[in-house]
Amino acid sequence: MFLDYFALFLLLFVFVIVVYMVLWLHDIPYEIAKKRGHPHLDAIHIGGWVSLFTLHAIWPFLWIWAYMYRPGEGYGVRAAGSEGELLDTVRALDARVAALEGKQAGEGA
């Protein structure tokens, strides 16, 4: 009789631990985002709960999304300069290429 109750207790204990671990696992991207001060913290948290219903199919993407944001840097994507700055950069690169081609033609002769 004791072993029956012990087995039931063990079964319930393991079930509770498994449920707790699944809930803890789905919250990892949220904790990463919270630690990094992510601007989309709520969306990542809700995505974690939604991933429970999709059998964690979107969970790796939430992890990547949480890690992409860096404190102080953001996502690491810089805005392109103005059109004039871009044209100046292209002209400078064209001049450099022309100079290098001129050097190469002078060395080959």
C-alpha positions as CSV (number, residue, x, y, z in Angstrom):
1,M,0.0,0.0,0.0
2,F,2.8,2.4,0.8
3,L,4.5,1.8,-2.5
4,D,1.2,2.7,-4.3
5,Y,1.0,6.0,-2.6
6,F,4.7,6.6,-3.1
7,A,4.4,5.8,-6.8
8,L,1.5,8.2,-7.1
9,F,3.4,11.0,-5.3
10,L,6.4,10.4,-7.5
11,L,4.3,10.5,-10.6
12,L,2.6,13.8,-9.6
13,F,5.9,15.3,-8.5
14,V,7.6,14.5,-11.9
15,F,4.5,15.9,-13.7
16,V,4.7,19.2,-11.7
17,I,8.5,19.4,-12.4
18,V,8.0,18.9,-16.1
19,V,5.3,21.5,-16.3
20,Y,7.4,23.9,-14.4
21,M,10.4,23.3,-16.6
22,V,8.4,23.9,-19.8
23,L,7.1,27.2,-18.4
24,W,10.6,28.2,-17.3
25,L,12.0,27.2,-20.7
26,H,9.5,29.3,-22.7
27,D,10.5,32.4,-20.6
28,I,14.3,32.3,-21.4
29,P,14.1,34.7,-24.4
30,Y,12.0,37.1,-22.2
31,E,14.7,37.0,-19.5
32,I,17.4,37.7,-22.1
33,A,15.5,40.6,-23.5
34,K,14.8,42.0,-20.1
35,K,18.5,41.8,-19.1
36,R,19.4,43.7,-22.3
37,G,16.7,46.3,-22.1
38,H,15.1,45.2,-25.3
39,P,12.5,47.7,-26.7
40,H,10.2,44.9,-27.7
41,L,10.1,43.1,-24.4
42,D,6.4,42.6,-24.2
43,A,6.2,41.2,-27.8
44,I,8.9,38.7,-26.9
45,H,7.1,37.7,-23.7
46,I,3.8,37.2,-25.5
47,G,5.6,35.3,-28.3
48,G,6.9,33.0,-25.6
49,W,3.4,32.2,-24.4
50,V,2.2,31.8,-28.0
51,S,5.1,29.4,-28.6
52,L,3.6,27.1,-25.9
53,F,0.6,26.5,-28.2
54,T,2.8,26.0,-31.3
55,L,5.0,23.4,-29.4
56,H,7.8,25.9,-29.3
57,A,8.1,26.2,-33.1
58,I,8.7,29.9,-32.9
59,W,10.8,29.8,-29.7
60,P,14.2,29.8,-31.5
61,F,13.3,32.9,-33.4
62,L,12.3,34.6,-30.1
63,W,15.7,33.7,-28.7
64,I,17.5,35.2,-31.8
65,W,15.3,38.3,-31.6
66,A,16.2,38.8,-28.0
67,Y,19.9,38.4,-28.6
68,M,20.0,40.7,-31.7
69,Y,19.5,43.8,-29.6
70,R,22.6,45.1,-27.9
71,P,22.4,47.7,-25.2
72,G,23.7,51.1,-26.4
73,E,24.0,49.9,-30.0
74,G,20.5,48.7,-30.8
75,Y,20.3,46.2,-33.6
76,G,23.6,47.2,-35.1
77,V,22.0,48.6,-38.2
78,R,23.1,52.1,-39.0
79,A,21.0,54.5,-41.0
80,A,22.4,55.3,-44.4
81,G,23.7,58.9,-44.8
82,S,22.1,61.5,-46.8
83,E,22.1,61.2,-50.6
84,G,24.9,63.8,-50.9
85,E,27.1,61.8,-48.5
86,L,26.6,58.7,-50.4
87,L,27.4,60.4,-53.7
88,D,30.6,61.8,-52.2
89,T,31.6,58.3,-51.0
90,V,31.0,56.8,-54.4
91,R,33.0,59.5,-56.1
92,A,35.9,59.0,-53.7
93,L,35.8,55.2,-54.3
94,D,35.7,55.8,-58.1
95,A,38.8,58.1,-57.8
96,R,40.6,55.4,-55.8
97,V,39.8,52.7,-58.3
98,A,41.0,54.9,-61.1
99,A,44.2,55.6,-59.3
100,L,44.8,52.0,-58.6
101,E,44.1,51.0,-62.2
102,G,46.5,53.7,-63.3
103,K,49.2,52.3,-61.0
104,Q,48.6,48.8,-62.3
105,A,48.8,49.9,-65.9
106,G,52.1,51.8,-65.2
107,E,53.6,48.8,-63.5
108,G,52.6,46.4,-66.4
109,A,54.2,48.6,-69.1
